[in-house]
Amino acid sequence: MVAKVSTKTAVKAKSKAPAKVAPKTKAAVKASTRARAEDRTEANEAQIAVHWKEEGYYQPSKEFIAQANMADKGVRERFSEKNFPECFREYADMLTWFKPYKKVLDTSHPPFWKWFTGG
């Protein structure tokens, strides 16, 4: 014996499939992702400060102070703004040049300035 199945019954049988879960909204996905990231990366200042090196001040030895470059009190006057840029000639003359420089500072193509051109 063969049973007859109407098309209406067949359609109803197909529609009884498991219901689909509605997709999350973009805002819900972002909030969920942000919450997971915060759980992994959140640290307070005290936890970070443990890894900082201690800050302290150390006074240089008298020998070091004696050999310091600023022993000459006139250096501030020689390197003042009113003597810029020619004041750097003093330090340039302490160097050994293969070829002597012609100009201390070339400002002809700003902002591409050139120091000790020709040297």
Stockholm file with secondary structure:
# STOCKHOLM 1.0

chainA/1-119         MVAKVSTKTAVKAKSKAPAKVAPKTKAAVKASTRARAEDRTEANEAQIAVHWKEEGYYQPSKEFIAQANMADKGVRERFSEKNFPECFREYADMLTWFKPYKKVLDTSHPPFWKWFTGG
#=GR chainA/1-119 SS CCCCCCHHHHHHHHTTSCCCCCCCCHHHHHHHHHHHHHHHHCCCHHHHHTTSCCCCCCCCCHHHHHHCGGGSTTHHHHTSGGGTTGGGHHHHTTSCCSSCCSEEEECSSTTCCEEEETC
#=GC SS_cons         CCCCCCHHHHHHHHTTSCCCCCCCCHHHHHHHHHHHHHHHHCCCHHHHHTTSCCCCCCCCCHHHHHHCGGGSTTHHHHTSGGGTTGGGHHHHTTSCCSSCCSEEEECSSTTCCEEEETC
//
